Amino acid sequence: MHGDFLHRFGKVFVAAALAGFFLPWVRVSPDSLKGNTMEVVRNLAKGGQNLGSTFLWMRGEEWQEVWGDPVDGFSGFQLAFGAKSGTPRAKAQQELASVALDGREKRPLLIWLLLVPMLSLLGWAGLTLPQVPRAFLVLTAAGLGALYGILRWRIAEAYTDRLLAQLELGPGWWITVYGMLGLAVVCFVLGIRGRVRD
């Protein structure tokens, strides 16, 4: 019964990660420059981020950003595919995401963001297919956890640059990363204990 609960809970996290990938991740907010500048000063005075705000919870300011204009911005899907199309809008998307994800120097193509839905679908397969090896679930959990850590770390490292560039994170970003984290935990637990079918 406990395994069934985790199994269903994992599917909710898969749905969250996939849905968040198509919701707004990052947007430009020109009206926020004054407030962002003050936040940069406060952040420098506090000595920067701590481990919790880097990898686990949202800053208070980031929580407020989400509700500023939750339907505006570029989704993870747009950022990933826009990086390859070469259109002016796509270049703008790539530039924004590069700043937000701390890619200031190399401006890398963001096609690697497709790892988000790929790993989420692997998690779904691990939760739905019969006779799934435990190693599959553990490796999927490791991949999800690693990608979550990288994304959270890069966003945290680029916090000051993002504020000065007037970029805000949308709800899709947070739904995606927390969906990935939850799915990673569920896959890991089921992989260690043994998957229990519905």
JOSUL-V52742 format. One record per residue. N is the residue number from 1. RES is the residue in one letter. PSI is psi in degrees with one decimal (none if undefined). D_CENTER is the distance of its C-alpha to the mean C-alpha in whole Angstrom. Layout:
n->[N:N]
res->[RES:RES]
psi->[PSI:PSI]
d_center->[D_CENTER:D_CENTER]
//
This chain:
n->[1:2:3:4:5:6:7:8:9:10:11:12:13:14:15:16:17:18:19:20:21:22:23:24:25:26:27:28:29:30:31:32:33:34:35:36:37:38:39:40:41:42:43:44:45:46:47:48:49:50:51:52:53:54:55:56:57:58:59:60:61:62:63:64:65:66:67:68:69:70:71:72:73:74:75:76:77:78:79:80:81:82:83:84:85:86:87:88:89:90:91:92:93:94:95:96:97:98:99:100:101:102:103:104:105:106:107:108:109:110:111:112:113:114:115:116:117:118:119:120:121:122:123:124:125:126:127:128:129:130:131:132:133:134:135:136:137:138:139:140:141:142:143:144:145:146:147:148:149:150:151:152:153:154:155:156:157:158:159:160:161:162:163:164:165:166:167:168:169:170:171:172:173:174:175:176:177:178:179:180:181:182:183:184:185:186:187:188:189:190:191:192:193:194:195:196:197:198]
res->[M:H:G:D:F:L:H:R:F:G:K:V:F:V:A:A:A:L:A:G:F:F:L:P:W:V:R:V:S:P:D:S:L:K:G:N:T:M:E:V:V:R:N:L:A:K:G:G:Q:N:L:G:S:T:F:L:W:M:R:G:E:E:W:Q:E:V:W:G:D:P:V:D:G:F:S:G:F:Q:L:A:F:G:A:K:S:G:T:P:R:A:K:A:Q:Q:E:L:A:S:V:A:L:D:G:R:E:K:R:P:L:L:I:W:L:L:L:V:P:M:L:S:L:L:G:W:A:G:L:T:L:P:Q:V:P:R:A:F:L:V:L:T:A:A:G:L:G:A:L:Y:G:I:L:R:W:R:I:A:E:A:Y:T:D:R:L:L:A:Q:L:E:L:G:P:G:W:W:I:T:V:Y:G:M:L:G:L:A:V:V:C:F:V:L:G:I:R:G:R:V:R:D]
psi->[-43.2:-38.5:-39.5:-40.6:-46.7:-38.5:-48.5:-37.8:-39.5:-38.0:-34.0:-41.7:-36.7:-47.6:-40.0:-45.8:-42.6:-42.2:-43.2:-28.8:-24.9:2.5:165.1:129.8:-45.3:143.5:159.1:134.2:83.1:-28.3:-7.1:2.2:-45.0:-49.6:-37.0:-38.2:-42.0:-37.2:-37.4:-44.7:-45.0:-40.2:-42.0:-36.8:-33.8:-12.3:20.4:-167.0:160.0:179.4:-38.6:-47.4:-15.5:-41.5:-16.8:-65.0:170.3:147.5:156.7:-38.6:-35.2:-34.9:-40.0:-35.9:-41.0:-39.1:1.3:-47.8:77.3:-16.1:-0.7:148.6:-179.7:134.9:167.9:-38.2:-46.7:-40.1:-41.4:-48.2:-29.3:-26.5:-21.0:-18.2:-28.3:2.3:160.7:-41.1:-40.8:-38.8:-38.8:-41.3:-44.5:-40.5:-45.6:-47.9:-34.2:-38.8:-47.3:-35.4:16.2:39.6:46.8:-35.3:-50.8:-19.5:59.0:153.9:144.0:19.6:-22.9:-14.7:-17.3:-11.5:-25.4:-58.6:-31.6:-48.4:-34.5:-40.3:-32.4:-39.9:-41.3:-44.0:-41.3:-28.4:-20.0:-31.6:143.5:157.7:41.9:126.1:145.3:-36.2:-33.6:-45.7:-41.4:-42.5:-38.4:-43.4:-40.8:-42.2:-45.1:-43.9:-40.1:-43.8:-40.2:-47.8:-41.8:-46.1:-44.6:-40.1:-44.1:-40.0:-41.5:-41.5:-30.3:12.2:-50.1:-44.7:-38.8:-40.6:-44.7:-28.2:1.8:40.2:138.4:147.5:133.9:177.7:-31.1:-37.2:-50.2:-37.8:-41.3:-52.6:-38.1:-30.2:-42.7:-43.3:-46.3:-41.8:-38.6:-43.0:-44.9:-46.3:-39.3:-46.7:-45.7:-32.7:-36.3:-42.9:-20.2:129.2:135.9:124.3:157.9:none]
d_center->[30:28:26:26:25:22:22:22:19:17:17:16:13:13:14:11:8:11:12:8:8:12:11:11:8:11:15:18:20:23:25:22:24:26:24:22:25:26:22:22:26:25:22:25:27:25:24:21:18:18:17:16:14:12:11:12:12:12:15:17:17:13:14:17:15:13:17:19:18:16:17:17:15:13:11:9:12:14:12:13:16:17:17:20:22:24:25:25:22:20:21:20:16:16:18:15:12:14:15:12:10:14:15:19:21:21:18:17:17:13:14:12:9:11:11:8:11:13:12:12:15:17:16:18:21:21:21:24:26:29:30:26:27:25:24:22:20:20:19:16:15:15:13:10:11:11:8:6:9:9:6:7:10:10:9:12:14:14:15:18:18:16:18:21:20:19:15:14:10:10:10:8:5:6:7:5:3:7:8:8:9:12:13:13:15:17:18:19:21:23:23:25:27:28:26:28:29:29]
//
